Amino acid sequence: MEQVIIIGSGPAGLTAAIYSARANLKPLVIEGVDAGGQLMLTTMVENWPGYQDGIMGPDLMTKLRAQAERFGSKIITGHVERVDLTAEPYIVETAEGRHETRAVIISTGASARLLGLPSERALMGHGVSTCATCDGYFFKGKSIAVVGGGDSAMEEALFLTKFASKVTVVHRRDKLRASKIMQDKARANPKIAFEWDSVVTDIKDAAKGVVASIVLRDINNDTTKELSVEGVFVAIGHTPNTKFLLGQVDLDDNGYITTVEGSRTSRAGVFACGDVQDSTYRQAVTAAGSGCMAAIDTEHYLEGLPMPAAAGADG
């Protein structure tokens, strides 16, 4: 019987592990097949506090993992296929085995929807990104493309105009899906141009490890053209990794876990942190902060104490 099982090993899950282990809960972390979360696809991280010169995403996750293990976290690789949260002890099953626990922290994150191009995957972190807030700074004075037509795409495009010389929004339709206010802001910005009725069929130049251009196909007449850009931001939405939780905890209309009073879910003893319950900020540092909250909430739950009204001093 475990005291707590943490599902997921991104910044949220590993921070929850660090705090849980320091509380002597001896957490079991099931890290998943994509161990480390989205930071494993990131090159330089310059907005993580304490690293004034930045740190590579995989290096940051390696340090967080080692820190969690130092305090007594047990980390195993596996993909959670099924959970039963209807009664204690809670059941968490992977292909390798079945685990029982008194509490669960879910930190399985959300996956950015991608275009599905081989060149996109090859250039991820090398000119292709899914987060303008994370990577926009690296594109000062450069021409870039944003793929998408919703509010998220317009937010990304507008944010990127702070750095880029030109932002081209590529959309598969002839009008945007974004709210009118976001459309008006984007159309009024002189740095933003639009490629309508177009889809990206390739990103060049994967062989050189840099983005040099994108190939666009017009969906109306099937013609193609090449557009010179030095960066591509894919903004076609995120999918929370919650399929295995259907019917177990409350989810919102988009599949994100609903949390109240910190990290508490609709099921007592089950907590959630990181991008799996945050569709707004989606930053490593906010995920880590919510992982801390989930660990403290879990500790109080297991001790039968009231949930903390406010955080105490850092330890």
N, C-alpha and C positions, 0 to 999 in steps of 0.2 A: 504494500500500500504506500503510494507516494503522498507526500503532503501537498505538493503542487506540481502540475505538469504545465509546461509552457510550450505552446505549439507555434513554431516559427522562430527564426534566428536572425532577423534584421536588427536595426538599432533598438526597436521597441522591445523585442523579445529578449535580447541579450542584456539590455538595461534592467528589465524585470528580473532576469536571472541574477544579475549582480546584487540587486537589492534583496531579493528573496534569499540568496545564499548567505548574505551578511546577516540576515535575520534568522539564520540557522534552520531554514526550511528545506535545505538540500534539494533544490528544484531539479526536475528532469526536463531537459530541453530536447524537443524533437525538432531537428533543424530543417527537415524537408529536403527535397531534391535540389531546390535552388537555394542552397544555404547562403546566408548573408544578405538576402534580399536584393533590392534594386541597386544598392551601392556597389555590388559586385560587377555591375555593368558600367560603372562610372570611373573615369580616369582621375582627375584631380578634384578634390573636395576642398574648397577654400572658405566655406562658411560654417565649418565645424569649430566651435569655440576652442581656443587654446593652441591651434596650429596656425601661427601667423603666416607661415610659408605654404600652407596647404598640406594635404596628405592624400595619397592615392586611396580611392574607395575600398579596394580589396585589403589594403594595409590597415585601414581604420577598422574594418570588420574583423581582421585577424587579431588586432589588439583588444577589441571588445570581447571576442571569444575567449582569449587567454585570460582576461581579467575575470570573466564569469567563472572559468574553470579554477582559477586561483582561489576563489572563495568557496569552492565546493560544489559548483554546478556540475551535473552529469549531462553531457551532450551526446545524443545519438543521432545517426542519420536515418531518416525514414520519412515516408509520405503517409500522413494520416488519412486513412480511407473511411473511417467511421468513428463516430462518437455517440455515446448514450449519456445524455445529461439530464435524464428524466428523474433520476433518483441517485442518492449516494450509496456506495461509492460510484463516482463517475467513471465511465469506461472510455478509453482512448485506444483505438486499434490501428496498427500499421500492418503492412504485409509481413513484417518480421515478428509481430507478437501483440499481445493484449496487455494493457496497463490499467491499473485502478488508482484512483486519486481522490483526495478530499476536496481539491480545488483545481480549477483550470484557468490559465491565462491564454487567451487567443490573440496571437500577433502575426497572423498569416499574410498581412499586407494586401495590396491591390496591384494588379498587373496592368501596365500601360498597354492599351490596344495598339498593335503595330500594323504596318502595311503588309508585312509578310514577304518582303523582298530579301533575298540572300545578301545583297549589298547593304541593306539596312542593318542587318545583324552584324555584318563584318565591320561596319563603320560606327557602330554604337559606341559612344564615348570618344570617338575620333572625328567629330563633326556632325554626328547624328545624336539627337537628344530627345528626351520626352519631358524635360523640365527647364523652362526658361529661367525661373528663379535660381535654379542650381547652376546653370551653365551660361547664361546670357553674357556675363562679364567677359568670357573668353572670345567674344565675337565683336569686339570694338572695331568700328570702321569697316566691317565686312558686310557683304550682301548675303542674306539668308532667306530661306523659305520656311513658311509655317503651313503644315498640312492640316486642314480641318475647317469647319464652318460654324461651329457652335460658340457659346460664350467662352469656353476654355481656350479655344483657338484665338479668339479676339483678344482675350486677356494676355495670352502669350505674345501675340503680335505687338500689342501696344507696349508691353513691358520691354520687348526686344528693341523697340525704336530708341530706347535710351542708349543703346550701344551700337547697333548696326547702322550702316549707311543706307540700307534699303531692306525692307521686309516684303516679300511677295507671299500673299496668302493663296494657297492652291486649294480649290474646292471643287468637288465633283458635280455640283449643281450650279444653276445660274443665279441663285440667290442664297443668302446666308440663313442658317438656322438660329443664329444668335439673337438675343433680345434686341429690340430696336435701339435702346440706348447704347449698347455695345457696338452695334452696326454703325450708328452715327459717329461714334468716337473713332472707329477704325477708318471709315471713309473720309473723315475730316483730317486725318493725319497725313501730311505730305510724304512721309517716308513709306507709307503702306500702299502697295499695288495689289491687284487681284488677277489671278488666272482662273477663269470660270470654266465650268464643264470639263474639268481636267483631272486626270489621275496620274500619280507618279508611278512609272513602270520600271525605273532603274535610278540608282544613285551612283554617280561616278566620282572618284576613281578608287575603287576598293583595292586595286592592285598596288597603289601607291600609299594607301592608308590615310587618305585625306578626301574630303568632299570637294569636288571640282565643279560638278553640275548635276542637274536632275533631268531625266527624260520624262516629258509630259505627253500623255495621249489624250486627244480631244475625243470625248465620248460620243459626240454627234457625228463626226465624219471619219473617225478612226485615224486621223493624221497624228504624227508625232513631231515634237520639236524639243530642242535642248535649251535649258535655261542655266546660265552660269551662276552658281551660288557657292558659298564657302561653308555653309552650314544648313542643316535641315532639322526642324523641330516638328515632331509628330504629335499632334494635339487632337486625337480623335477619341479621347476618353480613356477611362480606367475601368477595370473589372475587379471588384473586391473578391478575394479568394475565400468565398463562404459557401460554396456548393455543398460541402460536407456538413454544413450546419442547418440545412433546411429543416424546419420543424422543431429545432432544438432551442434556439434563442430568437428573439425578435430581430428582424431585419427591416431596413427601410425599403422604399420602393425601388431603389437602385441596388439593393443587395448588401449594403453596408450594415454592420452590427449597430444596433441602437444602444447607446449607453446613457446612463444618468448618474448624477452625483459622482463624477469622476469616471471610473472605469466599469461601473456595475452594469451588467446586462440584465435581461428579464429573468434570468435564472440565478438563484442564490448560489454563491460559491463559484460563479463563472464570470470572469472579467475579460475585458478586451482593451487593446491598446494599439497605437500605430495606425497605419493607413487603412487597416481593415474596418476602422470605425471613424476615420477622418477623411472626408472627401474634399475638405477645404484647403488645408495647409500643405499636407503631403511633403513635409520636410524631415530630414533625418533627425534634426534636433528636437522638433516637436514630437516625433515618434518616440525618441528616447525619453523625453519628459513624461509622456503618457505611460511609458513602460515603468517608470518610477512610481507613478500614481497607482498603477495596477498592482505592483508588488506590495505597496503599503496597504492598499485596500484588502489584498489577499491576506496579509499578515493579521490585520484586525479581524477579518472574518474568521480565520482559523482560531484566533484567541478568544472569539466570542465577544469582542469589544465593539463599541460603537464606531462607525466609520469616522475618520478624522475630519473635523470641520475645517482645519487649516493645517498646512504642512509645518513641521518643526524645522529645527536647524539641520543643515546638511551634515552628514556624518562621513 
